[in-house]
Amino acid sequence: MTIQNESLLARTKRLLRQYDIRARKGLAQHFLVDGGVLKEIIGAAELTQSDTVIEVGPGLGVLTEEMINTAGRVVAIELDNRMAEILNNNLSACSNLTVVSQDVLKTDAAALLVKHGEKRYKVVANLPYYITSAVVRHFLEASLKPEIMVLTVQYEVAKQITASPGEMSLLSVSVQLYGRPKIVAKVPARAFYPAPDVDSAILRIDVYPQPKVDTDNIESFFRLVKAGFSANRKQLINSLSHGLGITKAETQPLLEKAGIDPRRRAETISIEEWGRMYEQYCNTGRCAWSQ
């Protein structure tokens, strides 16, 4: 099955009229109508017939239909029951498509794939802006992680995720702990219908076999990181003391043993440095509290 010989914009409007539906602002529904962007997404995912793909928020199925032709199996997770119905109606002949009508944040990837004996998968999605961070964390922290994620997200969010030390944030740390992100292409707002207020980006995350910081207690690691970012643009000795509820006299040797100047700020700290800091934090016996 291939996309019909009509523009994606015309096709989208026709389907919306046919099913008497409108894009739901509450779900941040913006439908991709640019064929060039569609090809860039598919190219970035490097799909083959041996791949299983989980798609989040397939909507009217433009990206879904393209992936059916290039991947071995596609599992489309759609929260909107009407959209899920459209997918089932229009793509019912596709034996390699499974439509799951539920909240992706309540979905276990391993449970979806185990029935088919699959242990490897990719995530490809045009994500609603308001759930970007939650969805990314959901898959990166899953018991069965994807090999790669190719996501269309808000451009400013993509810049935050791919930031280097000097401009790091809690979001960039939470992603770069698990994988290497890069912006594949910037996507103008006009590539969607209805057009959002901001531009987007195609973001690819190559997921590491193991997180860059060795820990059995991820909650404790992020307690430390969140403490570091708790006081905007303050020196680490101040933000960590405040966020962790310890004195500066306790914080300073922790930083010095990790080889980090206490006067630095959280946005300058690399993942490796957070790892050294966490190791010293655990040496004090404090990281065991949440186990």
N, C-alpha and C positions, 0 to 999 in steps of 0.2 A: 504494500500500500504506500502511495506517495502523496505528498501534498498536492492538492488540486491546482489546475492552471488558472488560478486567480490570485490576486495579491493577498498577503496574509492579513492586511487591514480589511479588505473586502470580505474575506472568509470569516474573520472574527466578528464583524458587524452582522454578517448573515446568520451565524450561529446564535448570536445574542438575540436577534430578532426571532429566529426560528423557535427558540426555547423561552422567549418572553422573559428574559432576565437582564439585569443590569449589573455592572461591576459593583461589588460591595465594598464601600469605603472602609467599613469596619474590619474587613479582612485584607485591606490594602491590595485589592485585585487590579493589576495592570497587566494586560496581555501583550506578549511580544509580537510585533508585527513587522519586524525587519529581518528579511531572509539572510542578509549578510551576517548579522549578529548571531542568528541561529546556527549558521555554519561555523562561526568562530567558537561557539559553545561546544558543538560536537567535536570540532578539531582539538580543542583543549582537553577534552575528556579522553581522547585517543581510544575510542571504543572499538572492540572487535567482537566477533561472534562468541568468544569465550567469556565475555564479560557479563556480569549481572549488575544491573543499575537500580538504585533506589532513587526515585524522583519525588521531590517534595513540592506539593502545590502545583500539580500539572495543569489545572484550569481547563481550558478548552482542548488541550492535547496537542498543540503545535509541536512542542519539543518532544513530547511523548511519541508522537507518530514518527518523527525523524529517528528517534533512538531505537524504536522497534525494528527498523530496517538495518541498524548497524550493530546492535548488541544482541547477546544471546537471550537475555530475559530482562524485562523491565517491571519493577514493582512501583506503581504510582500511588503515593499516599496523599489523599485529598480530603480535607476537613469539610468542605462544602458538599452536602449530599447531592445537590442539583448538578454540580460539576462532575461528581463521580458518576452520576446517571448518564450524563452526556458522553463521558469517556466510554462507558460500557456500551452505550447505544452505537456510537460511531466506530469503535474499534473492537467490537465483539468478535470479529473474525480472526483477530490476532491471538494465536495460541501462546505466544511468548509474553503476553501482558497480563499482569495481575493488578487489579484496582482495589486498594484498601481505603475504605471510607472511615477515617478516624484521625484523631489528633496525633501528629508526628511525635510530640513530646511524651506521649503515652505509649509509644510504639517501640518494641524491642527488635532491633535489626536481626539479632541472632534467631529470634523466634520466627521471623518472617522467612528466613533463608533455610532453616534447618530441615523443613519438609522436603526440600529439593537437594539436601546434602551439600549445600553451598557454604563456603567459609570465606570467600573473597568477593568483594563488591566495591562499586564506586557510587558516590552520591553526586547527582547532577540536578540542579534545581534553579529556577528563577524564584528567589525567596522574597516573601513579603518583608518589607523593611522592619516592621515592628517585632519580628521573631528571629531576625538574623542571628544575633548573639546566642540566643537560647538554642536554636537548631544546631549551630556549629558546635557548641559545647556538648549538646546531647549526643552527637555522633562521635566526637573526639574522646568523650569519656565513657563511651559504651564498652561493654565487655567484648564485643566484636566490632572493631573499628574498620572504617573503609580504607582502601588503599590510597585513593585520592578523592578530593571533593572539588567539583567545579560549580561555582555558584555565581549567580548574578545578584549583586548586592548594591546598596547605596555606595556611591563613589567615595564619599568621605569615610564611611565605615571600612571600606577596602583599604584606604590609606592608613587608617588607624591600625588595622590588623597587620599590615605589612611594614609598620614603622620600625626604624632602627633605633638603637640606644641613643638617647638624646630627645626622642619623641615617643618613647614607649608609654603604654597605658596598661591598665588591668586587662583590657580586651586583647591587646597584642601579646601580652605574656601568656594569657590563657590559651591562645591559639598556637603561638610559636613553641610552647612547651611540647606540643604533640606533633607539629608538622611544619614544613617550610612553605609559607604562603607567597604568592606573587600575583601581581595584577597582569592579566593577559591583555585586556583591552578596556578602554573607556567606552561607555555606551551612552549616547545622548538620550535625553528624556523622550524625544520624538520617536524612539524605537518601540515605544509602548503605547497601547490604547486602553483606557485614556492615559494621556501622558502624565507622569508624576511631576512633582514640583522640582525635582533634582535629578541630576545625571546618575547613572549607575556604572558598574564595572563588572567585568568577568574576572572572578577571583579563582585561582587554582591553589589548593592546599595539598601538597604531597605529604602524606602521613608517615611518620617515623615508625619503625617496627616497635620501638620502645620510647617512652617520653624522655626528653633530654635531661630531666632530673630524676634520679633514682629514688623513689619513695613509695612506701606501702601506705602512706597516709596523705592522700592528695588534699583532703580538707585542711589538714594542718599546714601544708605548704602554702595553700592559698590564704590561710589566715595571716601568714607572714607577709605575703605579697600585698594583700588588701591593707594591712597595717602600714606598709610602706607608702601606699598611695592615699592614705586616709587624710593627710593634710596636704592640700594642693601646693606643690612647688616648695615645700619646706625641706630642710636638710633631713637626711635619713635618720640621724640620731634623734631628731625631734619627732618625726612622724612615727617611727617604730616604737619609741618610748610611749607615745600617746596611744597608738593603736594596739600595742601588746600589753599595755598596763604595767610596764616595768620602768625602772629608773634609767636615767641617762648613764649613770655609772655602770649599770648592767649592760646597757646597749652598746657602749663604746667598745669594750673588748670583743664582743660578738662580731662587730664589723671589722675591727682591726685584724682578728684572727682569720677572717674571710678575705683579707687583703683589699678591703674597701674603705675609702676615705669617708669618715662619718659626715663630712660636709656635703657629700654628693646628694643628688635628688633622685627619687625613684625612677623618673623617666629616663635617666641615664644608665640604668642598670641592665645588663644583658641577662639572658636566660641562664648562662653558665654562672654568672655572679650571684643570681638568686639561688642557684643550686648550692654554691659554697656557703652563702649566708644561712640557708636552711640547714645545712650540715652542722654548722656551729650552733644554730638555734636548738637543734635536736640534742647536741652534746650537753646542753644545760638541763635536759630532761623535760623541757616544756612541750615538745611536740607530741608527747604521748597522751595528752589530755583528751583528744577526740577519737582515739582508737577504741 
